[in-house]
Amino acid sequence: QVQLVESGGGLVQPGGSLRLSCAASGRFYRIKDMAWYRQAPGKQRELVARIDRSSNTSYSDSVKGRFTISGDNAKNTVNLQMNNLRPEDTAVYYCNGKIQILLSVRAKEYWGQGTQVTVSS
């Protein structure tokens, strides 16, 4: 019913940039907020950045000043501009959305399949 699809991952050198995108499709009432998470092998999934419909944002300390999350309510998309990438940013990045299918039902979390970001020389 709801699908989140990420794109934009790849291999980049330290100090480089990537822009990730996530598009939500399907039938739903409203996206309450969207977020980017990342997970490296053997590590916990980590919240990277979050944005709500009013464009309020939050970031993990490790990416503040380097990453920027943005969204387009009309297009049901969210982006993550990643600048000055570091090897420790290497992970699978997942799009997450808190999406309300019906007005009378609380929002549920949906996940994309992830896109690999590798930062290496």
C-alpha positions as CSV (number, residue, x, y, z in Angstrom):
1,Q,0.0,0.0,0.0
2,V,2.9,2.4,0.8
3,Q,6.3,2.1,-0.7
4,L,9.4,4.1,0.0
5,V,12.2,3.9,-2.6
6,E,15.7,5.4,-2.0
7,S,18.2,6.4,-4.7
8,G,21.5,8.2,-4.9
9,G,23.9,6.0,-3.1
10,G,27.3,5.1,-4.4
11,L,31.0,5.2,-3.9
12,V,32.6,8.5,-3.1
13,Q,36.0,9.7,-1.8
14,P,36.4,11.3,1.6
15,G,35.4,15.0,1.4
16,G,33.0,14.3,-1.4
17,S,29.3,14.7,-1.6
18,L,26.2,12.6,-2.4
19,R,22.5,13.4,-2.5
20,L,20.1,10.8,-1.5
21,S,16.4,10.9,-2.4
22,C,13.4,9.0,-1.2
23,A,10.0,8.9,-2.8
24,A,6.8,7.7,-1.1
25,S,4.1,6.2,-3.3
26,G,0.8,4.6,-2.7
27,R,-2.4,5.6,-1.1
28,F,-2.3,7.3,2.2
29,Y,-3.7,10.3,4.1
30,R,-0.6,12.1,5.2
31,I,3.1,11.7,5.8
32,K,3.7,13.1,9.3
33,D,7.5,13.1,9.0
34,M,10.3,11.4,7.3
35,A,13.8,10.5,8.3
36,W,17.0,9.0,7.2
37,Y,18.7,6.2,9.2
38,R,21.9,4.3,8.5
39,Q,23.3,1.0,9.5
40,A,26.8,-0.4,9.2
41,P,27.5,-4.1,9.4
42,G,27.4,-5.3,13.0
43,K,26.1,-2.0,14.3
44,Q,22.8,-0.6,15.4
45,R,20.6,1.3,13.1
46,E,21.2,5.0,13.7
47,L,18.9,8.0,13.2
48,V,20.7,10.5,11.0
49,A,18.2,13.2,10.3
50,R,14.5,13.8,10.5
51,I,12.1,16.4,9.0
52,D,8.4,17.0,9.6
53,R,5.8,18.7,7.4
54,S,6.6,22.1,8.8
55,S,10.3,21.6,7.8
56,N,11.4,21.3,11.4
57,T,14.6,19.3,11.3
58,S,16.9,17.4,13.7
59,Y,20.3,15.8,13.1
60,S,22.6,13.4,14.9
61,D,25.6,15.1,16.3
62,S,27.9,13.2,14.0
63,V,26.4,14.8,10.8
64,K,25.5,18.3,12.0
65,G,26.9,20.9,9.7
66,R,27.6,18.4,7.0
67,F,24.2,16.9,6.1
68,T,21.0,18.7,5.2
69,I,17.6,17.0,5.1
70,S,14.9,18.6,3.0
71,G,11.4,17.6,1.9
72,D,8.8,18.4,-0.6
73,N,5.3,17.8,0.7
74,A,3.7,18.1,-2.7
75,K,5.9,15.4,-4.2
76,N,6.1,13.2,-1.1
77,T,9.8,13.1,-1.2
78,V,12.7,13.7,1.1
79,N,16.3,14.3,0.3
80,L,19.6,14.1,2.2
81,Q,22.4,16.2,1.0
82,M,25.6,14.8,2.3
83,N,28.7,17.0,2.2
84,N,32.3,16.5,3.4
85,L,31.7,12.8,3.7
86,R,33.9,10.7,5.9
87,P,34.8,7.0,5.9
88,E,32.7,6.6,9.1
89,D,29.6,7.7,7.1
90,T,29.8,4.4,5.2
91,A,26.6,2.5,5.7
92,V,23.3,1.4,4.2
93,Y,21.0,4.4,4.4
94,Y,17.3,3.8,4.9
95,C,14.4,6.1,4.3
96,N,11.8,6.0,7.1
97,G,8.4,7.6,7.0
98,K,5.7,7.9,9.7
99,I,2.6,7.7,7.4
100,Q,-1.0,7.9,8.3
101,I,-3.1,5.7,6.0
102,L,-6.4,7.0,7.3
103,L,-7.3,10.0,9.3
104,S,-8.8,7.9,12.1
105,V,-5.7,5.6,12.4
106,R,-2.4,6.5,13.9
107,A,0.6,6.7,11.7
108,K,2.8,3.7,11.1
109,E,6.4,3.5,10.2
110,Y,7.5,2.4,6.8
111,W,11.0,1.6,5.5
112,G,12.7,1.6,2.2
113,Q,15.0,-1.1,1.1
114,G,18.1,1.0,1.6
115,T,20.9,2.4,-0.5
116,Q,24.6,1.8,0.0
117,V,26.9,4.7,0.7
118,T,30.6,3.9,0.7
119,V,33.2,6.6,1.5
120,S,36.7,5.4,0.7
121,S,39.9,6.4,-1.0
